[in-house]
Structure formats: structure tokens, C-alpha cells
């Protein structure tokens, strides 16, 4: 009995990987083994950096909040502690946006945090 090979599925898998490698430089875009390794590595970085992106944004928000708080004579930790004491539930993303784009509203929030 002759050997059966599912060439259709194999070809489809290779085409999918080569399509993902489109735009890569040199042999990474058109040689199967090189492209397969490059795409795998790229997917690994994508998985890792979806998590790193969250960390980077949180760091950025904290820097912006700290800068805004120091303009009003508070440190970041004092502001966050004051907000918790005043039971104001604003997340860092919103606070950073207020500090950057709405300084008057941020000043009101800081004033309430100072009172608490």
C-alpha cells in the first residue's frame, strides 16, 4: 500500500507561515525554515510584550500623576494615600489624563486628597 501524505494541509500550513513572514528582510520572508523560525520568534515577542505594554503604561501614568501632584505640593504616594482616605476611586489612567489634559479638574482632586 502506498504511503499517504496530506500535502494539502502541509502546503496550507507553510503558506500561512510565509504569509505571516511577509515584509521580513531577506530569506526570512521566503525560505520556509528561516521564515518559520522568524515567525515563531515574532509570536514569542508579541506574547511577552502584550504583558510588558501594561507595565509600561502604568509606569507612564504614575510619572504623569507624580508630576501633576508635585505642582500642588504633594508627592505621588501622598496623593494616592489621600485619595484612598477620601474614598475617591479614580484609577491611574484617569488621574494621568486629568493631570495632563484637565489641570483644573486635577487640582480639585488634589485639594480633596489634601483635606483627607
C-alpha positions, 0 to 999 in steps of 0.5 A, spaced: 500 500 500 502 506 498 504 511 503 499 517 504 501 524 505 496 530 506 500 535 502 494 539 502 494 541 509 502 541 509 502 546 503 496 550 507 500 550 513 507 553 510 503 558 506 500 561 512 507 561 515 510 565 509 504 569 509 505 571 516 513 572 514 511 577 509 515 584 509 521 580 513 528 582 510 531 577 506 530 569 506 526 570 512 520 572 508 521 566 503 525 560 505 520 556 509 525 554 515 528 561 516 521 564 515 518 559 520 523 560 525 522 568 524 515 567 525 515 563 531 520 568 534 515 574 532 509 570 536 514 569 542 515 577 542 508 579 541 506 574 547 511 577 552 510 584 550 502 584 550 504 583 558 510 588 558 505 594 554 501 594 561 507 595 565 509 600 561 503 604 561 502 604 568 509 606 569 507 612 564 501 614 568 504 614 575 510 619 572 504 623 569 500 623 576 507 624 580 508 630 576 501 633 576 501 632 584 508 635 585 505 642 582 500 642 588 505 640 593 504 633 594 508 627 592 505 621 588 504 616 594 501 622 598 496 623 593 494 616 592 494 615 600 489 621 600 485 619 595 484 612 598 482 616 605 477 620 601 474 614 598 475 617 591 476 611 586 479 614 580 484 609 577 491 611 574 489 612 567 484 617 569 488 621 574 494 621 568 489 624 563 486 629 568 493 631 570 495 632 563 489 634 559 484 637 565 489 641 570 483 644 573 479 638 574 486 635 577 487 640 582 480 639 585 482 632 586 488 634 589 485 639 594 480 633 596 486 628 597 489 634 601 483 635 606 483 627 607 
